[in-house]
Amino acid sequence: MGRPNGNFSVRLWESRFCQNLYLHTSSWKPPAGVTAEVFFTALKERGLAWDPEALQGVLVYQHFQGQSSAYVAASANSWETVDSYIGRLQELMTDLSELGSGS
């Protein structure tokens, strides 16, 4: 068996915690120029980055400029909290896509 697929990997990561997490895994295609550093800095600036104390946030586990990349939005609180993170993350992705396209 090769490396575990993304969802299985996320579940393995979740198993490290004492409580279950509400998880939403997905992917997006970051534009060229949006490096992992740029993306992570933007996540932190908008309060979206994974917070191990609060057990919630967004964790990027695969990032390739111009190619399919993967992330998980997770929370120990509720699906509503996850949905809030997803909405704010989609806004960030739109902003970064416009930045990458030069708009």
Backbone torsions as a table, in degrees:
resi	resn	phi	psi	omega
1	MET	NA	134.3	176.4
2	GLY	-79.0	-155.7	179.3
3	ARG	-68.8	149.7	178.9
4	PRO	-64.7	149.7	176.6
5	ASN	-68.8	168.5	-173.3
6	GLY	-55.6	-49.5	-177.8
7	ASN	-63.4	-39.8	178.4
8	PHE	-65.0	-41.7	177.8
9	SER	-60.6	-41.6	179.2
10	VAL	-64.2	-41.2	177.9
11	ARG	-65.0	-37.3	174.9
12	LEU	-62.8	-42.9	177.0
13	TRP	-60.7	-44.3	180.0
14	GLU	-60.3	-34.9	-175.3
15	SER	-65.4	-12.6	177.3
16	ARG	-72.4	-16.7	-176.2
17	PHE	-95.8	156.6	-178.1
18	CYS	-78.4	-11.8	178.6
19	GLN	-132.8	155.5	178.8
20	ASN	-70.1	151.6	177.5
21	LEU	-115.2	148.8	169.1
22	TYR	-82.8	123.7	-172.0
23	LEU	-124.3	138.0	172.5
24	HIS	-130.0	112.1	176.5
25	THR	-104.1	144.5	179.4
26	SER	-161.5	-172.9	179.7
27	SER	-142.9	164.2	173.8
28	TRP	-153.1	168.2	-179.7
29	LYS	-113.2	95.5	179.9
30	PRO	-66.6	139.9	179.8
31	PRO	-69.2	159.6	174.4
32	ALA	-55.9	140.8	-179.3
33	GLY	96.7	-19.5	176.5
34	VAL	-91.7	89.0	-179.2
35	THR	-75.0	168.8	176.2
36	ALA	-58.5	-39.3	179.8
37	GLU	-63.9	-44.7	178.7
38	VAL	-61.2	-45.3	-178.2
39	PHE	-65.2	-46.5	-178.2
40	PHE	-65.3	-39.5	177.1
41	THR	-61.0	-43.3	178.6
42	ALA	-64.1	-39.6	176.7
43	LEU	-60.4	-45.8	-179.9
44	LYS	-63.9	-44.9	-178.5
45	GLU	-60.7	-31.9	-178.8
46	ARG	-96.1	7.4	177.8
47	GLY	70.4	27.9	-177.4
48	LEU	-103.1	-17.3	-175.2
49	ALA	-63.8	149.0	179.9
50	TRP	-53.1	128.8	177.6
51	ASP	-113.3	105.0	-176.5
52	PRO	-66.8	-22.7	177.2
53	GLU	-72.3	-44.7	-178.2
54	ALA	-85.9	-12.1	-175.8
55	LEU	55.5	51.8	175.6
56	GLN	-160.8	154.8	177.6
57	GLY	137.0	-168.8	-178.4
58	VAL	-110.8	133.4	177.5
59	LEU	-124.9	119.2	177.1
60	VAL	-88.5	122.6	-178.7
61	TYR	-114.0	2.4	174.6
62	GLN	-158.5	121.5	-177.4
63	HIS	-136.9	120.2	176.1
64	PHE	-134.5	124.4	177.7
65	GLN	-62.1	128.4	176.4
66	GLY	74.0	7.4	179.7
67	GLN	-133.3	164.0	-179.9
68	SER	-57.6	129.6	-178.0
69	SER	-130.9	153.4	-171.1
70	ALA	-121.4	150.1	178.8
71	TYR	-149.3	166.4	172.6
72	VAL	-132.0	135.9	168.7
73	ALA	-105.3	128.0	-173.3
74	ALA	-138.7	152.5	176.1
75	SER	-156.8	142.4	173.0
76	ALA	-83.6	-10.0	-174.7
77	ASN	-80.7	-63.1	-171.3
78	SER	-171.2	168.4	172.8
79	TRP	-66.0	-32.4	179.3
80	GLU	-61.6	-40.0	178.0
81	THR	-64.8	-43.7	177.6
82	VAL	-60.4	-45.3	179.3
83	ASP	-59.5	-38.6	177.8
84	SER	-63.1	-43.9	177.3
85	TYR	-62.4	-42.4	-179.2
86	ILE	-62.7	-44.4	178.8
87	GLY	-60.4	-45.4	179.7
88	ARG	-69.1	-34.5	177.6
89	LEU	-67.1	-40.3	178.5
90	GLN	-62.7	-37.6	175.6
91	GLU	-62.2	-44.4	178.7
92	LEU	-62.1	-44.0	179.9
93	MET	-61.7	-39.0	177.5
94	THR	-63.3	-46.4	179.4
95	ASP	-60.7	-43.7	-179.5
96	LEU	-68.7	-34.7	177.9
97	SER	-65.0	-40.0	177.2
98	GLU	-66.8	-38.6	177.0
99	LEU	-62.7	-44.5	-179.3
100	GLY	-66.5	-30.0	-179.1
101	SER	-88.8	-4.9	179.0
102	GLY	82.6	11.3	-178.9
103	SER	-75.1	NA	NA
